[in-house]
């Protein structure tokens, strides 16, 4: 499962992985969590997939970008 691989590579622990479904479904606030910080670091700097103008927040919200990316990946599985 690709999401599990991403979570592992980003360094999320078991509790953070468990919470990701709540973030994806909008039940819990994602921005400001350790999961957000780790996934932001992963997508922005580790693999460089997040566009720079989203990384710095000038043209989009990093938290929305991350969740949309994870939705895309989940839908492909």
SERO-4910 file (N, C-alpha, C, O; in steps of 0.05 Angstrom, whole numbers):
BEGIN
 pado doro    nc1    nc2    nc3   cac1   cac2   cac3    cc1    cc2    cc3    oc1    oc2    oc3
  Unk    A     17    -24      0      0      0      0     18     25      0     34     28     18
  Unk    A     14     42    -20     32     65    -23     30     85      0     50     97      8
  Unk    A      6     89     11      3    108     33     20     99     57     33    115     70
  Unk    A     20     73     63     36     63     85     65     68     80     80     75     99
  Unk    A     74     65     56    102     70     49    109    100     53    130    106     64
  Unk    A     91    118     45     96    146     48     97    153     78    115    167     87
  Unk    A     78    143     93     77    148    122    103    139    135    114    152    153
  Unk    A    112    115    127    137    104    139    161    122    131    178    128    148
  Unk    A    163    129    105    186    145     96    186    173    109    207    184    113
  Unk    A    162    183    115    160    209    127    165    208    157    169    229    170
  Unk    A    166    184    168    172    181    197    149    182    216    153    187    239
  Unk    A    125    178    206    101    178    223    102    153    241    109    131    232
  Unk    A     95    157    266     93    134    284     65    121    282     48    132    268
  Unk    A     60    100    297     35     85    295     11    103    302    -10    101    288
  Unk    A     13    119    322     -9    137    330    -15    157    309    -38    163    303
  Unk    A      6    168    297      3    188    276    -10    176    251    -28    188    239
  Unk    A     -2    152    244    -14    138    222    -43    132    227    -60    136    210
  Unk    A    -49    124    251    -77    119    259    -95    143    255   -118    141    247
  Unk    A    -84    167    262    -99    192    260   -102    202    232   -120    218    227
  Unk    A    -87    193    213    -88    203    186   -115    201    173   -123    219    158
  Unk    A   -130    179    178   -156    177    166   -175    199    176   -191    209    161
  Unk    A   -172    206    202   -188    228    213   -182    254    199   -199    271    195
  Unk    A   -156    259    193   -148    283    180   -159    283    151   -169    303    141
  Unk    A   -156    260    138   -166    258    110   -196    262    108   -206    273     88
  Unk    A   -210    253    128   -239    256    127   -249    282    139   -273    288    139
  Unk    A   -230    299    148   -238    325    159   -250    325    187   -262    344    195
  Unk    A   -246    302    200   -257    300    228   -239    315    247   -249    327    266
  Unk    A   -213    313    243   -194    327    260   -178    347    244   -175    343    220
  Unk    A   -168    368    257   -151    388    243   -123    377    238   -110    367    257
  Unk    A   -115    378    213    -89    367    205    -66    387    209    -45    380    219
  Unk    A    -71    412    202    -50    432    203    -41    436    232    -58    437    251
  Unk    A    -15    437    236     -4    442    263      2    416    278     11    417    301
  Unk    A     -4    393    266      2    367    279     30    358    272     42    368    253
  Unk    A     41    339    288     66    327    281     65    313    254     85    313    239
  Unk    A     42    301    248     39    288    222     42    308    199     55    302    179
  Unk    A     29    331    202     32    352    182     61    360    179     71    361    156
  Unk    A     75    365    201    103    373    200    120    352    185    136    359    168
  Unk    A    116    327    192    132    306    179    125    302    150    143    299    133
  Unk    A    100    303    143     92    301    115    100    325     98    107    323     75
  Unk    A     99    349    110    108    373     97    137    371     91    146    376     68
  Unk    A    153    363    110    182    359    106    187    339     84    204    342     67
  Unk    A    172    317     85    175    295     65    169    305     37    186    302     19
  Unk    A    145    316     32    138    324      5    153    349     -4    158    351    -28
  Unk    A    159    368     14    172    392      5    202    389      1    213    400    -18
  Unk    A    215    375     19    244    375     19    257    348     14    277    346      0
  Unk    A    245    327     25    257    300     21    254    291     -8    274    281    -20
  Unk    A    230    293    -19    226    284    -46    222    307    -65    221    304    -90
  Unk    A    217    331    -55    215    355    -72    191    356    -90    192    368   -112
  Unk    A    169    343    -82    146    341   -100    127    365    -97    113    372   -115
  Unk    A    127    378    -73    109    400    -69    121    425    -82    144    432    -78
  Unk    A    105    439    -98    115    464   -111    124    484    -91    112    487    -69
  Unk    A    145    499    -98    157    518    -80    136    539    -70    136    546    -47
  Unk    A    119    549    -88    100    569    -80     79    559    -61     65    574    -48
  Unk    A     76    533    -60     58    521    -40     73    516    -14     63    520      8
  Unk    A     99    508    -17    116    504      7    116    529     24    113    528     49
  Unk    A    120    552     11    121    577     27     94    591     31     93    612     43
  Unk    A     73    579     20     46    589     25     37    612      8     16    624     14
  Unk    A     53    620    -12     45    642    -29     23    635    -49      9    653    -59
  Unk    A     21    610    -56      2    602    -77    -11    575    -69     -9    556    -84
  Unk    A    -23    575    -46    -36    550    -36    -28    544     -8     -8    555      3
  Unk    A    -43    526      4    -38    518     32    -24    491     32    -35    472     20
  Unk    A     -1    489     45     13    463     45     -5    440     57     -3    418     47
  Unk    A    -21    446     77    -37    425     89    -58    414     69    -63    390     68
  Unk    A    -70    433     54    -90    425     34    -76    409     12    -87    389      2
  Unk    A    -53    418      3    -38    404    -18    -31    375     -9    -35    357    -24
  Unk    A    -22    373     15    -14    346     26    -39    328     26    -38    305     17
  Unk    A    -61    337     38    -85    321     39    -95    314     12   -104    291      7
  Unk    A    -95    333     -7   -104    327    -34    -86    306    -47    -95    288    -61
  Unk    A    -60    308    -43    -41    288    -53    -47    260    -42    -47    241    -57
  Unk    A    -51    259    -16    -57    233     -3    -84    222    -13    -87    198    -16
  Unk    A   -104    239    -18   -129    230    -29   -125    218    -57   -135    196    -63
  Unk    A   -109    231    -73   -102    220   -100    -90    193    -98    -98    174   -113
  Unk    A    -71    190    -81    -57    165    -78    -76    143    -67    -76    121    -77
  Unk    A    -92    150    -48   -111    131    -37   -131    122    -58   -139     99    -59
  Unk    A   -140    141    -74   -160    134    -95   -148    116   -117   -163    101   -130
  Unk    A   -122    118   -121   -109    101   -141   -105     73   -131   -101     55   -148
  Unk    A   -105     69   -106   -100     42    -94   -123     23    -98   -121      0    -89
***
